[in-house]
Amino acid sequence: MIEFAIAVIVAAATYWFFILRPGRLDFWRFVAKHPDAAYDHFKADGCWKVFEGELPKNYRNILPKREWGGPFRITVPKLGGKLVHVFGRRPDFGRSQDDFLNKFARRT
């Protein structure tokens, strides 16, 4: 019985990690290394919604979970180290993640 419970937990975690979890790990690692550039990208691309500081209490009314992934959190040095919350519009933010990574890949 314990083996079955462990198998269910592992299956659910795997499903969440590969299917339900929004965003790409390589993208968010890159964002963590380049938060100022990422912030500029988020502000410039309409598929992202950025909240500086605290989230409004009704943020899920503004950004329904079925339409928006997040919140993702980053600290932006050029804003004085302010924490921002970022949401990405499904499914558009995948393209935006690729665009951001490709833009930096061309620079190196």
Backbone torsions as a table, in degrees:
resi	resn	phi	psi	omega
1	MET	NA	-41.3	179.2
2	ILE	-64.2	-38.5	179.4
3	GLU	-62.2	-39.7	178.8
4	PHE	-63.9	-43.8	179.3
5	ALA	-62.8	-42.1	178.3
6	ILE	-64.6	-41.4	178.7
7	ALA	-62.4	-39.6	179.0
8	VAL	-65.7	-43.6	179.6
9	ILE	-63.7	-44.4	179.1
10	VAL	-63.8	-42.7	178.8
11	ALA	-63.0	-43.6	179.6
12	ALA	-65.1	-42.4	179.0
13	ALA	-64.6	-41.9	178.8
14	THR	-63.8	-45.0	178.5
15	TYR	-59.1	-46.2	179.1
16	TRP	-62.0	-45.8	-174.9
17	PHE	-63.6	-41.8	-174.1
18	PHE	-96.3	-23.2	-174.4
19	ILE	-111.8	-51.9	-172.0
20	LEU	-87.5	-28.7	-175.4
21	ARG	-65.1	120.8	-179.9
22	PRO	-77.0	151.1	175.3
23	GLY	87.3	170.1	-179.1
24	ARG	-115.9	135.2	-177.6
25	LEU	-62.0	-41.0	180.0
26	ASP	-63.6	-36.7	178.2
27	PHE	-64.1	-48.4	-176.0
28	TRP	-70.1	-29.0	173.2
29	ARG	-66.3	-41.0	178.6
30	PHE	-66.0	-40.9	177.1
31	VAL	-59.0	-41.8	180.0
32	ALA	-62.8	-30.1	179.5
33	LYS	-84.4	-23.5	-176.8
34	HIS	-133.3	61.2	-173.6
35	PRO	-67.0	-32.9	179.5
36	ASP	-65.9	-45.7	178.7
37	ALA	-65.3	-38.9	178.6
38	ALA	-63.7	-43.2	178.7
39	TYR	-58.4	-46.1	177.9
40	ASP	-59.9	-41.5	178.9
41	HIS	-63.0	-45.8	-179.4
42	PHE	-61.4	-41.8	-178.5
43	LYS	-69.3	-29.9	-176.0
44	ALA	-85.2	-22.9	-175.5
45	ASP	-103.4	123.5	-175.1
46	GLY	-65.9	-9.0	179.6
47	CYS	-85.2	1.1	178.0
48	TRP	-114.6	144.5	173.6
49	LYS	-122.9	125.6	-176.0
50	VAL	-115.1	130.6	173.1
51	PHE	-113.5	121.5	177.9
52	GLU	-92.2	124.0	-177.2
53	GLY	89.0	-146.1	-176.0
54	GLU	-71.4	147.4	173.6
55	LEU	-74.9	143.3	173.7
56	PRO	-64.6	150.1	-178.9
57	LYS	-59.9	-31.5	-177.6
58	ASN	-100.0	28.7	-174.0
59	TYR	-60.1	-29.6	178.8
60	ARG	-73.1	-21.0	171.7
61	ASN	-73.0	-35.2	179.6
62	ILE	-76.1	-40.7	-175.2
63	LEU	-128.1	83.7	-177.8
64	PRO	-59.3	140.1	-175.3
65	LYS	-58.7	-33.9	-179.2
66	ARG	-69.5	-19.7	-178.3
67	GLU	-107.8	-20.2	-173.4
68	TRP	-130.7	130.1	172.9
69	GLY	-89.0	145.1	178.3
70	GLY	131.9	-174.2	8.7
71	PRO	-83.3	139.2	170.1
72	PHE	-100.8	144.1	-176.1
73	ARG	-119.8	133.9	172.9
74	ILE	-138.8	150.8	173.9
75	THR	-100.6	126.7	-173.5
76	VAL	-108.3	110.3	-178.0
77	PRO	-58.1	-41.2	-176.2
78	LYS	-69.9	-8.9	173.7
79	LEU	-100.9	20.8	-179.3
80	GLY	77.0	27.1	179.9
81	GLY	79.0	20.7	-178.3
82	LYS	-71.2	139.7	174.6
83	LEU	-81.1	130.5	175.9
84	VAL	-120.4	151.7	177.1
85	HIS	-110.9	129.9	-175.4
86	VAL	-120.5	136.4	174.7
87	PHE	-122.2	143.2	177.3
88	GLY	-116.5	134.6	179.6
89	ARG	-74.6	126.8	179.0
90	ARG	-76.6	142.8	-12.1
91	PRO	-91.8	11.4	-171.9
92	ASP	-65.9	-28.3	-172.6
93	PHE	-70.6	-18.1	175.0
94	GLY	-63.6	-43.3	177.2
95	ARG	-63.5	-40.9	-178.8
96	SER	-66.1	-38.1	176.3
97	GLN	-61.0	-45.2	178.2
98	ASP	-61.5	-43.4	179.7
99	ASP	-59.3	-44.4	-178.9
100	PHE	-64.3	-47.1	179.6
101	LEU	-64.2	-41.6	179.8
102	ASN	-65.4	-36.8	178.1
103	LYS	-60.7	-42.7	179.0
104	PHE	-76.1	-30.6	179.4
105	ALA	-64.9	-34.3	178.6
106	ARG	-68.4	-25.9	-177.9
107	ARG	-78.3	-21.8	-175.9
108	THR	-99.3	NA	NA
